[in-house]
Amino acid sequence: RVLFRSLVSLDGASYPIKNWSAHGFLAGAYSGQRAIGDKCVARIDIRQDPFAIAFATEVVIVRRDGGDLAGRFVSLPPANKAQVDAYFAFHARML
């Protein structure tokens, strides 16, 4: 699912999220310097009705190719994990 109003911010720049899960994200148009294995703090901002989820969390970069960058969440704060779980439960019911 392409999320046009969703962004990940890394190192002061924002990139569109192409896909995401409870475990991480795939961002497009990445032009930064992060490499596979890097750990950093990412700000995730998901805007897809009826949800507006925003949180910062530590991620590890797991893939970089063709302008795409994938990161895996190291840990989510409990309140944000509950939001993420609710998001995916809602969309699972919509299928």
Contacts in CASP RR format, 6 or more apart in sequence:
PFRMAT RR
TARGET T0000
AUTHOR 0000-0000-0000
METHOD contacts of the structure
MODEL  1
RVLFRSLVSLDGASYPIKNWSAHGFLAGAYSGQRAIGDKCVARIDIRQDP
FAIAFATEVVIVRRDGGDLAGRFVSLPPANKAQVDAYFAFHARML
1 19 0 8 1.000
2 18 0 8 1.000
2 19 0 8 1.000
3 16 0 8 1.000
3 17 0 8 1.000
3 18 0 8 1.000
3 19 0 8 1.000
3 20 0 8 1.000
3 46 0 8 1.000
3 47 0 8 1.000
3 48 0 8 1.000
4 16 0 8 1.000
5 47 0 8 1.000
5 48 0 8 1.000
6 16 0 8 1.000
6 17 0 8 1.000
6 20 0 8 1.000
6 44 0 8 1.000
6 45 0 8 1.000
6 46 0 8 1.000
6 47 0 8 1.000
6 48 0 8 1.000
7 14 0 8 1.000
7 15 0 8 1.000
7 16 0 8 1.000
7 17 0 8 1.000
7 44 0 8 1.000
7 45 0 8 1.000
8 14 0 8 1.000
8 15 0 8 1.000
8 17 0 8 1.000
8 25 0 8 1.000
8 27 0 8 1.000
8 42 0 8 1.000
8 43 0 8 1.000
8 44 0 8 1.000
8 45 0 8 1.000
9 15 0 8 1.000
9 42 0 8 1.000
9 43 0 8 1.000
9 45 0 8 1.000
10 32 0 8 1.000
10 34 0 8 1.000
10 40 0 8 1.000
10 42 0 8 1.000
10 69 0 8 1.000
11 32 0 8 1.000
11 33 0 8 1.000
11 34 0 8 1.000
11 40 0 8 1.000
13 31 0 8 1.000
13 32 0 8 1.000
15 27 0 8 1.000
15 28 0 8 1.000
15 29 0 8 1.000
15 30 0 8 1.000
15 69 0 8 1.000
16 27 0 8 1.000
16 28 0 8 1.000
16 29 0 8 1.000
17 25 0 8 1.000
17 26 0 8 1.000
17 27 0 8 1.000
17 28 0 8 1.000
17 44 0 8 1.000
17 46 0 8 1.000
18 26 0 8 1.000
18 27 0 8 1.000
18 28 0 8 1.000
18 68 0 8 1.000
19 25 0 8 1.000
19 26 0 8 1.000
20 26 0 8 1.000
20 44 0 8 1.000
20 46 0 8 1.000
21 88 0 8 1.000
22 73 0 8 1.000
22 81 0 8 1.000
22 84 0 8 1.000
22 85 0 8 1.000
22 88 0 8 1.000
23 72 0 8 1.000
23 73 0 8 1.000
24 59 0 8 1.000
24 70 0 8 1.000
24 71 0 8 1.000
24 72 0 8 1.000
24 73 0 8 1.000
25 42 0 8 1.000
25 44 0 8 1.000
25 59 0 8 1.000
25 70 0 8 1.000
25 71 0 8 1.000
26 63 0 8 1.000
26 68 0 8 1.000
26 69 0 8 1.000
26 70 0 8 1.000
26 71 0 8 1.000
27 68 0 8 1.000
27 69 0 8 1.000
27 70 0 8 1.000
28 67 0 8 1.000
28 68 0 8 1.000
28 69 0 8 1.000
29 67 0 8 1.000
30 64 0 8 1.000
30 67 0 8 1.000
30 68 0 8 1.000
30 69 0 8 1.000
31 67 0 8 1.000
34 40 0 8 1.000
34 61 0 8 1.000
34 64 0 8 1.000
34 69 0 8 1.000
35 61 0 8 1.000
35 64 0 8 1.000
36 61 0 8 1.000
36 62 0 8 1.000
36 63 0 8 1.000
36 64 0 8 1.000
37 60 0 8 1.000
37 61 0 8 1.000
37 62 0 8 1.000
38 60 0 8 1.000
38 61 0 8 1.000
39 58 0 8 1.000
39 59 0 8 1.000
39 60 0 8 1.000
39 61 0 8 1.000
39 74 0 8 1.000
40 58 0 8 1.000
40 59 0 8 1.000
40 61 0 8 1.000
41 56 0 8 1.000
41 57 0 8 1.000
41 58 0 8 1.000
41 59 0 8 1.000
42 56 0 8 1.000
42 57 0 8 1.000
42 58 0 8 1.000
42 59 0 8 1.000
42 71 0 8 1.000
43 54 0 8 1.000
43 55 0 8 1.000
43 56 0 8 1.000
44 53 0 8 1.000
44 54 0 8 1.000
44 55 0 8 1.000
44 56 0 8 1.000
44 57 0 8 1.000
45 53 0 8 1.000
45 54 0 8 1.000
46 52 0 8 1.000
46 53 0 8 1.000
46 54 0 8 1.000
46 87 0 8 1.000
48 87 0 8 1.000
50 90 0 8 1.000
51 83 0 8 1.000
51 86 0 8 1.000
51 87 0 8 1.000
51 90 0 8 1.000
53 80 0 8 1.000
53 83 0 8 1.000
53 84 0 8 1.000
53 87 0 8 1.000
55 76 0 8 1.000
55 77 0 8 1.000
55 80 0 8 1.000
55 83 0 8 1.000
57 73 0 8 1.000
57 74 0 8 1.000
57 75 0 8 1.000
57 76 0 8 1.000
57 77 0 8 1.000
57 80 0 8 1.000
58 73 0 8 1.000
58 74 0 8 1.000
58 75 0 8 1.000
59 71 0 8 1.000
59 72 0 8 1.000
59 73 0 8 1.000
59 74 0 8 1.000
60 71 0 8 1.000
60 72 0 8 1.000
60 74 0 8 1.000
61 69 0 8 1.000
61 70 0 8 1.000
61 71 0 8 1.000
62 70 0 8 1.000
62 71 0 8 1.000
62 72 0 8 1.000
63 69 0 8 1.000
63 70 0 8 1.000
63 71 0 8 1.000
64 70 0 8 1.000
76 84 0 8 1.000
END
